[in-house]
Amino acid sequence: MDVRRIRDALASQFDTESRRLVFWHDPDLEFEEVLPSLDLEGVTLLRLDEHPTLAVKVRLEQEDPTGRYLLYAPFAPAAPEQDWLLDIRLYSASFSADRASMLLADLGLAQQSLRQHLAERAKFFANRERLDRLKKLVGPSDDALDIDRKIIAVLTKADQPELFNVLISLFDGIPSGNLDTPPPAWEDMEKYEVQPAFWVLAASHFGYQEQAPSLKNLLIRLLVSDFAHACRAPLPDGLKHLTLSRQGTANAVVCLAQWRDSSTRGSSYETLSAAVAEAVKLEHHLGSLEIEDLTEVKTFLLVEKTIARRLRDRVMETSDAIKPEAIRAIASRRQDGYWAAPALPDTGFAPRRALHAVYQALQAATDLLALRNQHLGSLTQPDATALFRAYTGALFRFDQLYRHFCEAADFAESRDWDILKSLRKKVEKAYGNGFLTELALEWNTHLEAGLLGLWRIEGVPNQQAFYEREVAPVLAKGADRRVFVIVSDAFRYEAAQELAEQLNGKYRFDAELSAQLGVLPSYTGLGMAALLPHNGLDYSESGVIRVDGLPCGSLEQRGKVLESVQGVAVKAETFMAMKKDEGRAFIKPHRVVYVYHNQIDAVGDSASTEDDTFAAVRKAIDELADLVSKIINSLNGNHLLLTADHGFLFRETPPGETDKNSLNEKPAGTLKAKKRYLLGRHLPNSDKAYRGSTATTAGAGGDMEFWVPKGANRFHFVGGSRFVHGGAMLQEIVVPIIRVQHVKEVGKAAKTKTRTVGVSVLGSNFKVTTNRHRFQLIQTEPVGERVKPITLKIGIYDGDDPVTNVETLSFDSTSPDMNQWKKTVSLTLEGRRFDSKKVFVLILRDAETGVEEARFDVTIDLAFINDF
């Protein structure tokens, strides 16, 4: 209420009309709250409810006969025969405030016909805070229903007074997702008599009309209608009676999309949708619907669970003729949806990260099975060189996809999602029997055909030549050259390929991956020694590997070896902890810096932690990427090499007796015995193991010989039994080298810039003629190392306001086939009339940054609209 207007009217009574006493009766207490704000100069406020009538009479006529008084009475005037102040009243003035008229002016409303309506809402306007909040929402042309809608917005604390926002705020207040308990605001709406207006609005927007309407029934119909709209099959008979009209459904779709998209109120959607799913017994109705029928449904978590479970079954049932594109299309579409989007928070009613991981695991399993089908029976290669190159060219993907599957499945199970357990068995069989066993048999033929006695692969350098081949030539180019070498223990080739791809996605980084033939046995001591600068390697009498006669088992000992080339050795964690100035001071005296990283071997080579091997690989990739970035960006490193001492074998299923070599006892001459190798002198031949010489496989003196088991077998199971290395399998001896350069030339640097993939909408002159319209979008190129995927939010807007649901789509296809670049989005218009001459806009926004990527003009010309 405008206090100034009341003050001016009263001042006129006292000053202009020279009244000494003014009576003001306010029986409805409409103006009680404004009394302290009046502050009338020279006028005393006297409340007649706080002083005896006789005392008032004495004060006004005897004690202060000239004083000016405002006599406020929070009750109606008494009848003349009962009015003890009647004689005073007859020579005094009377004041009354026309609340409705003053509210019209205060709210800036133009229609005088609203006076009665405002008078009927007197209880609401009695509170100054409520009035001030309403004033911000009301417009001059508002009618009675508009005012009631905005009163409801105030009561529900809605951000905006539009019905969708009001409805979302109202539902958001339902406690603990209990459909039978109305929110506190509902009681306020009854108190201030705006519930009838709410049901009028619900009828006009959603066509919801019942003899005894309730919030519970309205919510059920909104969600079931949203489900029906997105479902590509006829709605089950048991749910059809719970749907709204066509126009009401359109508005339900847009309203619920806004609710799900709300960062502040989305959590209530999760709890209430679960309650609705239970109330309508949704689980009983999903049996007749196929995955494709449900692909676009976002309404219920139960639908998400059903799709994930059935997609798992489809992967298993079609494994021999799997279609990865079809599985990937469904999985990625669901990951863009409400329940599995990792950008949204995890909650008890929306375990998004677990669901996202389930779909990641399904895609990895699909790709692994497809790879198995592609190479089924075709691992045979004419020689060791061909098989080695086949592994570095494509077959390493078996190991990588298996790791990706296990990593995602482990994460899902850690969140109590065990729906992948049955698929694990099929993946284990495909990887173990379908790949590892076949690869071992084929590789064994080449080992036995002379590779073990030669240990040379055409065109592939041996690991012991690493320093001479990779480091020394760079140093020889000038005294100012410095080389960084990162050695990550057990960092195998498939993980290095993933890291190289990640590094090539960084500006001014150029990473090139190649392979070297690792030493045999493939164990840490020998592998680390082979990477150091040396004239010769040899074994001591007790079996300790030495570099030019020096021990090299510890960091300090390797540092001593590196002193001969003006080098230094440092642990990765120590190096990463150095600040920029510390790091520069540390490397300044040295031309060669060896940084030793140990994440995978430290975790995998222990029975208590080997379960976490693949998690350790993920952590290693991330840590190594950070390490490379520090060297290049903070320490101005221009020449950087990243390699490993050896690789590893790992399966999540513990090995059985068939994986155990039947070796009963160590042969005479054994100095060291591990799961995948024996070291000793004068070892005998054995039909259960391969026998070789480290002079051949590592160029090491000292007459050291070894046994390695055939294939992927173990000699014994001391300690952990699933993470192993030391043998001759390709996963162990294909040792990666990543050469990373800091690209400085402007022209070349420009080629290293990364960008998100472009997206366009197919067609032109976009015209929407139906309530529901599909747009086809397409990537402009495949995603790659320098071209990053993008997730877009897509909707039709009128200015800043969406007039459709806003959908999320990811564009991440790496395929060269343009048909794989296309995706379709379905947008539903609000159920209202649209001006066919007005231009609306289809907007594509980056979901992460909110940056507008593209916009296209759209006209909306609906042939007809269903009225209620």
HELIX and SHEET records of a PDB file:
HELIX    1   1 VAL A    3  ALA A   11  1                                   9    
HELIX    2   2 SER A   12  THR A   16  3                                   5    
HELIX    3   3 GLU A   32  VAL A   34  5                                   3    
HELIX    4   4 LEU A   35  LEU A   38  1                                   4    
HELIX    5   5 THR A   53  VAL A   58  1                                   6    
HELIX    6   6 ARG A   59  GLU A   63  3                                   5    
HELIX    7   7 PRO A   80  GLN A   82  5                                   3    
HELIX    8   8 LEU A   86  LEU A   90  1                                   5    
HELIX    9   9 ARG A   99  LEU A  107  1                                   9    
HELIX   10  10 GLN A  112  LEU A  114  5                                   3    
HELIX   11  11 ARG A  115  GLU A  120  1                                   6    
HELIX   12  12 ALA A  122  PHE A  125  1                                   4    
HELIX   13  13 ARG A  128  LYS A  135  1                                   8    
HELIX   14  14 ALA A  144  THR A  156  1                                  13    
HELIX   15  15 LEU A  163  ASP A  172  1                                  10    
HELIX   16  16 PRO A  175  GLY A  177  5                                   3    
HELIX   17  17 PRO A  184  LYS A  191  1                                   8    
HELIX   18  18 GLN A  195  PHE A  206  1                                  12    
HELIX   19  19 LEU A  215  ALA A  230  1                                  16    
HELIX   20  20 ASP A  237  LYS A  240  1                                   4    
HELIX   21  21 ARG A  246  ARG A  260  1                                  15    
HELIX   22  22 GLY A  266  ALA A  279  1                                  14    
HELIX   23  23 LEU A  282  HIS A  285  1                                   4    
HELIX   24  24 ILE A  291  LEU A  294  1                                   4    
HELIX   25  25 LEU A  301  GLU A  317  1                                  17    
HELIX   26  26 SER A  319  ALA A  321  5                                   3    
HELIX   27  27 PRO A  324  ASP A  336  1                                  13    
HELIX   28  28 ARG A  352  HIS A  375  1                                  24    
HELIX   29  29 ALA A  384  ALA A  390  1                                   7    
HELIX   30  30 TYR A  391  LEU A  395  3                                   5    
HELIX   31  31 PHE A  396  SER A  414  1                                  19    
HELIX   32  32 LYS A  421  TYR A  431  1                                  11    
HELIX   33  33 GLY A  432  LEU A  436  3                                   5    
HELIX   34  34 THR A  437  HIS A  446  1                                  10    
HELIX   35  35 LEU A  447  LEU A  451  3                                   5    
HELIX   36  36 LEU A  452  LEU A  454  1                                   3    
HELIX   37  37 GLN A  463  ALA A  465  5                                   3    
HELIX   38  38 PHE A  466  PHE A  466  1                                   1    
HELIX   39  39 TYR A  467  VAL A  471  3                                   5    
HELIX   40  40 ALA A  472  LEU A  475  1                                   4    
HELIX   41  41 TYR A  493  LEU A  503  1                                  11    
HELIX   42  42 THR A  524  LEU A  531  1                                   8    
HELIX   43  43 LEU A  555  LEU A  562  1                                   8    
HELIX   44  44 GLU A  563  VAL A  565  5                                   3    
HELIX   45  45 ALA A  572  ALA A  577  1                                   6    
HELIX   46  46 LYS A  580  ILE A  587  1                                   8    
HELIX   47  47 ILE A  600  GLY A  604  1                                   5    
HELIX   48  48 GLU A  610  ASP A  612  5                                   3    
HELIX   49  49 THR A  613  SER A  629  1                                  17    
HELIX   50  50 LYS A  630  SER A  634  3                                   5    
HELIX   51  51 GLU A  657  ASP A  659  5                                   3    
HELIX   52  52 THR A  694  THR A  697  1                                   4    
HELIX   53  53 LEU A  730  ILE A  733  1                                   4    
HELIX   54  54 VAL A  746  ALA A  750  1                                   5    
HELIX   55  55 MET A  818  TRP A  821  5                                   4    
SHEET    1   A 4 VAL A  43  ARG A  47  0                                        
SHEET    2   A 4 ARG A  68  ALA A  73  1                                        
SHEET    3   A 4 LEU A  21  HIS A  25  1                                        
SHEET    4   A 4 ALA A  93  PHE A  95  1                                        
SHEET    1   B 6 PHE A 509  LEU A 517  0                                        
SHEET    2   B 6 VAL A 734  HIS A 742 -1                                        
SHEET    3   B 6 HIS A 639  THR A 643 -1                                        
SHEET    4   B 6 VAL A 483  SER A 488  1                                        
SHEET    5   B 6 VAL A 592  HIS A 597  1                                        
SHEET    6   B 6 GLY A 567  LYS A 571  1                                        
SHEET    1   C 4 LEU A 550  PRO A 551  0                                        
SHEET    2   C 4 ILE A 545  VAL A 547 -1                                        
SHEET    3   C 4 LEU A 537  TYR A 539 -1                                        
SHEET    4   C 4 ALA A 700  GLY A 701  1                                        
SHEET    1   D 2 LEU A 649  PHE A 650  0                                        
SHEET    2   D 2 PHE A 723  VAL A 724 -1                                        
SHEET    1   E 4 THR A 670  ALA A 673  0                                        
SHEET    2   E 4 LEU A 678  GLY A 680 -1                                        
SHEET    3   E 4 GLU A 705  PRO A 709 -1                                        
SHEET    4   E 4 ALA A 689  SER A 693 -1                                        
SHEET    1   F 2 ARG A 755  THR A 756  0                                        
SHEET    2   F 2 VAL A 787  LYS A 788  1                                        
SHEET    1   G 3 VAL A 759  VAL A 761  0                                        
SHEET    2   G 3 ARG A 772  GLN A 779 -1                                        
SHEET    3   G 3 LYS A 822  THR A 828 -1                                        
SHEET    1   H 5 PHE A 766  VAL A 768  0                                        
SHEET    2   H 5 GLU A 852  ILE A 860  1                                        
SHEET    3   H 5 VAL A 839  ASP A 846 -1                                        
SHEET    4   H 5 ILE A 790  ASP A 798 -1                                        
SHEET    5   H 5 ASP A 801  PRO A 802 -1                                        
SHEET    1   I 5 PHE A 766  VAL A 768  0                                        
SHEET    2   I 5 GLU A 852  ILE A 860  1                                        
SHEET    3   I 5 VAL A 839  ASP A 846 -1                                        
SHEET    4   I 5 ILE A 790  ASP A 798 -1                                        
SHEET    5   I 5 GLU A 807  PHE A 811 -1                                        
END                                                                             
